[in-house]
């Protein structure tokens, strides 16, 4: 809807259904080491997060600060620079998430 001349018209925004973030116990996260398309650099990839983008960024910020490295959060995945699989698994489990190591 772009414009309506009816002053009593009320448009319902059905397209903006934000996905609520479930509790950490309901999340099933996978932690793996990834080197694909990163010029040989390794990153720790946390995938499987379901919920709002803001909650994903908060979790990524906590993981980055605890590991003392950089990273990013986008498209439902968290990228942490370097190989920090064991530390991230411990941090996620202590925060109440169900997390498993995936891949080699």
VOGU-3710 file (C-alpha; in Angstrom, 3 decimals, decimal comma):
1> xxxxxxxxxx> 0,000/0,000/0,000  1,428/3,334/-1,035  -1,395/5,839/-0,641  -5,073/5,923/0,279  -7,508/8,831/0,093  -9,781/7,284/2,717  -9,041/8,972/6,076  -10,538/6,031/8,028  -8,465/3,367/6,244  -6,101/1,356/8,454
11> xxxxxxxxxx> -3,566/-0,894/6,721  -2,464/-4,094/8,465  1,215/-4,921/8,083  1,155/-8,682/7,555  4,636/-8,792/6,022  6,399/-7,734/9,209  6,164/-10,893/11,278  9,225/-10,803/13,475  10,284/-14,216/14,640  10,449/-14,377/18,411
21> xxxxxxxxxx> 13,583/-15,863/19,873  12,953/-19,113/21,749  14,604/-19,842/25,075  18,263/-20,927/24,985  17,257/-24,485/25,957  15,127/-24,698/22,797  17,970/-23,611/20,493  19,981/-26,316/18,707  23,303/-24,758/17,726  26,124/-26,314/15,690
31> xxxxxxxxxx> 29,746/-25,217/16,135  32,215/-25,972/13,345  35,501/-24,826/11,846  35,196/-23,269/8,382  37,844/-22,271/5,841  35,758/-22,059/2,676  36,157/-18,864/0,627  38,248/-17,194/3,342  41,687/-17,305/1,682  42,894/-20,084/3,995
41> xxxxxxxxxx> 41,921/-18,268/7,194  39,938/-20,350/9,652  36,816/-19,139/11,417  34,593/-20,775/13,990  31,043/-20,911/12,653  28,006/-21,120/14,941  24,874/-21,987/12,964  21,302/-22,992/13,703  20,243/-19,879/15,631  16,508/-19,167/15,382
51> xxxxxxxxxx> 15,146/-15,792/16,367  15,533/-12,066/16,006  18,626/-10,514/14,465  19,192/-8,372/17,564  19,416/-11,447/19,826  21,842/-13,058/17,389  24,064/-9,980/17,515  23,951/-9,959/21,331  25,059/-13,590/21,459  27,836/-12,880/18,938
61> xxxxxxxxxx> 29,023/-9,910/20,995  29,216/-12,060/24,117  31,173/-14,795/22,311  33,574/-12,312/20,707  34,314/-10,569/23,988  34,858/-13,846/25,893  37,215/-15,169/23,185  38,957/-11,811/22,747  38,684/-11,846/18,947  36,665/-10,276/16,165
71> xxxxxxxxxx> 33,770/-11,676/14,239  30,362/-10,979/12,791  26,732/-12,113/12,951  24,555/-12,301/9,869  22,080/-14,603/8,130  21,476/-16,629/11,297  25,167/-17,479/11,687  27,951/-16,225/13,920  31,507/-16,078/12,583  34,322/-15,886/15,139
81> xxxxxxxxxx> 37,862/-15,356/13,838  40,204/-18,264/14,550  39,722/-21,771/15,899  37,808/-21,394/19,178  35,454/-24,387/18,902  36,059/-25,832/22,382  35,826/-22,497/24,184  32,661/-21,503/22,318  31,045/-24,867/23,083  31,753/-24,358/26,784
91> xxxxxxxxxx> 30,428/-20,783/26,700  27,222/-21,774/24,894  26,555/-24,685/27,253  27,163/-22,503/30,310  24,686/-19,964/28,888  22,043/-22,709/28,621  22,155/-23,422/24,882  22,104/-26,896/23,384  25,294/-26,926/21,307  27,168/-29,654/19,466
101> xxxx> 30,407/-29,748/17,556  29,824/-30,413/13,883  32,166/-31,245/11,036  35,813/-32,390/11,197
//
